[in-house]
Amino acid sequence: MSNPASAAIVHLTADFIGASAQQLGDQSLISGILVSAAGASGMKASGSPTVIAHPDGGLSVILPLDGCHMSVHTMPSRELAILDVIALPPHDPQRAFDVIARRLTARSVVTDIRTRG
């Protein structure tokens, strides 16, 4: 019998390169994308998205999830968004990534997936 507590935690990161500067500065859009992505992957938010607006128009949006988190840091001047998703079993961060990739326009996306613990 497998022990769910011993299942691997999955950490997904992605760089959205050549993303729309207009999208990257839109607080409502980025927050909404994170909430939708969490729901699609079955992760339950343990709070509302926290949005930090930076003087250069970039955003840091953090969504706390039960036991983990999802965040996006945007840099409109670089046309770059950096995604960070940590998912506890049995949730799949790839589902969250898929939602975000469909909603953010980017020229290219570089991802990395690692197991933790």
N, C-alpha and C positions, 0 to 999 in steps of 0.2 A: 504494500500500500504506500502510495507517495504522500509525502508531507507537504501541504501547500506552503507552509512557512519556509520550506527549504527551496522552493522553486525560485528560479533566477528573476531578479529585477531587470527590466530592460530599459536601456537609456538610448534614446534616439536623438540625434542632432542633425540639423539641416541648414545649409546656407542657400538662401534664395537670392541668386545673383541676377542683376538686371531687372529688379522688380520695379513696379510703378511707384515713383516718388509720391504721387497723390495717394495711392493706397497706403503706403507706409506711414503717412502722417495722419491717417484717419483713425482716431481712437475708437469710435463706435465699431468700425469695420473690423479692426484687429481684435478687439475684445469679443465681438460676436463670433468671429472665426474660432477663437479658442474655446468658447463655450460650446459651439457646434461640434468641434473636433473631440472634445471630451465626451460629449454625449454619444457620438458615433462609435467611440471605442469602449463605451460602457463605464467610463470613469465618472465618479460622482464628485462634483465640485463641493469643497468644504468652505467656500466663501465666494464672494464676487471677485471679478478680475480687478487687480490693483493696477492702475495706469500711472506711470510717471512720464510726464512730457518733458523732453529735454530742450534746451534753448535753440538747438540747431534744427528743431522740427522732428527729431527722432522720438521714439517711444520705447519704454520698457513696460511690457504688459505681462503680469504674472497671475496665473490662475492656480490657487491652491486646490489640490485634489486630496482625497482621503489617502494619507500616507505618502504622497508624492506631489509633483507639480508639473505645470506646463508653462513655458514662457516664450515670448517673442521679443527680441530687441531689434528695432528698426533704425536704419540710417539712410534716410531719403537722399542725402547728398551723395552717397555711395551706391544708391539703388540696391541696398542690401538689407535682408532680414535674416536674423539668426534664430532658429527654433531650437528649443530644448524641451524634451519630454522624458520624464521618468515615470515608468508604469510598473505597478505591482501586479503580480499574477492574479487573475488569469487575463488581465487586460493587455491588448495588443496596441502599442503606440503607432504601428504602421497604419492602422485605421484612422487615427488622429492625423497623421501626416497626410494621408490621402485626401482628407477633407480640406486641409490647409492648402495643399498643392493645387486642388481644383479652384480654390477661391483667390489665391494670390497669383498675379501674373508675373512670371519671371522668365528670363532668357534661358537660365539653366539652374539646376538644383543639385547640390552635392550633399549626400547623406552619409551618416555613419551610425551603425547600431552596435551597441556593446551590451554584454550582460554584466550585471553587478552582483556582488555578494555570493 
